[in-house]
Amino acid sequence: MDSKTREKILHRCEILRYMGDDGISCIFDELPDDQLMEDCGWVLDKAHDDLDNFQFGLTRKIINKAAARSANDMWS
């Protein structure tokens, strides 16, 4: 696997993990190439191309804002 493909898989897995997809192993970023492709190669499917539009920092910011809102709502 070339580094571009590995980075694409890792990026998509990271986004899916933070979106709550439990199909992504918590150690996906530590897997060797062959195991990563076997376990997470499905993220390369065309159906997941929209994940390329997300930036992890932006996604983390959205998640953190949502968590802060729900935490504040609980005490309101």
Backbone hydrogen bonds in HBPLUS format (Angstrom, degrees):
<---DONOR---> <-ACCEPTOR-->    atom                        ^
c    i                          cat <-CA-CA->   ^        H-A-AA   ^      H-
h    n   atom  resd res      DA  || num        DHA   H-A  angle D-A-AA Bond
n    s   type  num  typ     dist DA aas  dist angle  dist       angle   num
A0006-ARG N   A0002-ASP O   3.11 MM   4  6.43 163.9  2.14 154.0 158.9     1
A0007-GLU N   A0003-SER O   2.92 MM   4  6.04 163.1  1.95 146.5 150.9     2
A0008-LYS N   A0004-LYS O   3.03 MM   4  6.22 149.9  2.12 141.3 149.5     3
A0009-ILE N   A0005-THR O   2.99 MM   4  6.26 161.9  2.02 153.8 157.8     4
A0010-LEU N   A0006-ARG O   2.90 MM   4  6.13 168.7  1.91 156.3 159.7     5
A0011-HIS N   A0007-GLU O   2.87 MM   4  5.97 159.4  1.92 145.4 151.2     6
A0012-ARG N   A0008-LYS O   3.03 MM   4  6.20 169.2  2.04 150.2 153.0     7
A0013-CYS N   A0009-ILE O   2.85 MM   4  6.00 159.2  1.89 153.3 159.9     8
A0014-GLU N   A0010-LEU O   2.90 MM   4  6.00 156.9  1.95 147.0 153.2     9
A0015-ILE N   A0011-HIS O   3.09 MM   4  6.38 160.3  2.13 150.6 155.1    10
A0016-LEU N   A0012-ARG O   2.95 MM   4  6.15 168.0  1.96 150.9 154.5    11
A0017-ARG N   A0013-CYS O   2.80 MM   4  5.97 156.7  1.85 151.9 158.3    12
A0018-TYR N   A0014-GLU O   3.17 MM   4  6.38 163.4  2.20 147.1 150.5    13
A0019-MET N   A0015-ILE O   2.97 MM   4  6.20 124.0  2.29 139.6 155.5    14
A0019-MET N   A0016-LEU O   3.12 MM   3  4.89 134.9  2.33  90.8 103.8    15
A0021-ASP N   A0016-LEU O   2.91 MM   5  5.34 164.8  1.94 155.5 150.3    16
A0020-GLY N   A0017-ARG O   3.00 MM   3  5.18 156.1  2.05 104.1 111.3    17
A0028-PHE N   A0025-SER O   3.23 MM   3  5.13 152.0  2.31 113.9 110.3    18
A0030-GLU N   A0027-ILE O   2.89 MM   3  5.37 161.3  1.93 119.2 125.6    19
A0031-LEU N   A0028-PHE O   3.41 MM   3  5.52 163.1  2.44 104.2 109.1    20
A0036-LEU N   A0032-PRO O   2.85 MM   4  5.97 161.9  1.88 164.5 170.4    21
A0037-MET N   A0033-ASP O   2.94 MM   4  6.13 161.3  1.98 152.7 157.0    22
A0038-GLU N   A0034-ASP O   3.08 MM   4  6.24 154.2  2.15 138.6 145.9    23
A0039-ASP N   A0035-GLN O   2.85 MM   4  5.97 165.4  1.87 153.2 156.8    24
A0040-CYS N   A0036-LEU O   2.74 MM   4  5.48 157.3  1.79 146.1 153.6    25
A0041-GLY N   A0037-MET O   2.92 MM   4  4.30 132.2  2.15 119.4 121.9    26
A0043-VAL N   A0040-CYS O   3.07 MM   3  5.99 171.2  2.08 128.2 130.6    27
A0044-LEU N   A0041-GLY O   3.03 MM   3  5.78 167.3  2.04 122.1 126.2    28
A0045-ASP N   A0042-TRP O   3.12 MM   3  5.60 167.0  2.14 114.0 117.9    29
A0048-HIS N   A0045-ASP O   2.93 MM   3  5.73 164.9  1.95 125.2 130.1    30
A0049-ASP N   A0046-LYS O   3.06 MM   3  5.31 168.5  2.08 119.3 119.2    31
A0051-LEU N   A0048-HIS O   3.09 MM   3  5.75 158.8  2.13 117.8 123.7    32
A0052-ASP N   A0049-ASP O   3.10 MM   3  5.77 160.2  2.14 117.8 123.1    33
A0053-ASN N   A0050-ASP O   3.13 MM   3  5.68 159.9  2.18 112.9 118.9    34
A0054-PHE N   A0051-LEU O   3.15 MM   3  5.49 159.9  2.19 109.1 115.2    35
A0059-THR N   A0055-GLN O   2.96 MM   4  6.22 161.2  1.99 157.7 163.7    36
A0060-ARG N   A0056-PHE O   2.81 MM   4  6.03 163.2  1.83 159.0 163.0    37
A0061-LYS N   A0057-GLY O   2.99 MM   4  6.15 152.6  2.07 141.7 149.3    38
A0062-ILE N   A0058-LEU O   2.99 MM   4  6.27 156.3  2.04 149.8 155.6    39
A0063-ILE N   A0059-THR O   2.94 MM   4  6.18 163.3  1.97 153.2 157.7    40
A0064-ASN N   A0060-ARG O   2.86 MM   4  6.04 162.1  1.89 150.2 155.2    41
A0065-LYS N   A0061-LYS O   2.96 MM   4  6.14 155.8  2.02 146.2 152.6    42
A0066-ALA N   A0062-ILE O   2.98 MM   4  6.20 160.2  2.02 150.0 155.3    43
A0067-ALA N   A0063-ILE O   2.94 MM   4  6.17 156.8  1.99 150.4 156.9    44
A0068-ALA N   A0064-ASN O   2.95 MM   4  6.13 155.4  2.01 145.7 152.4    45
A0069-ARG N   A0065-LYS O   2.93 MM   4  6.17 156.7  1.98 149.5 155.8    46
A0070-SER N   A0066-ALA O   3.01 MM   4  6.23 163.6  2.03 149.3 153.4    47
A0071-ALA N   A0067-ALA O   2.91 MM   4  6.05 152.3  1.99 144.9 153.0    48
A0072-ASN N   A0068-ALA O   2.92 MM   4  6.09 157.0  1.98 146.4 152.4    49
A0073-ASP N   A0069-ARG O   2.87 MM   4  6.05 151.3  1.95 147.1 155.6    50
A0074-MET N   A0070-SER O   3.19 MM   4  6.31 143.7  2.33 138.6 146.2    51
A0075-TRP N   A0072-ASN O   3.19 MM   3  5.47 132.6  2.43 102.1 113.3    52
A0076-SER N   A0073-ASP O   3.26 MM   3  5.10 156.4  2.32  98.2 105.2    53
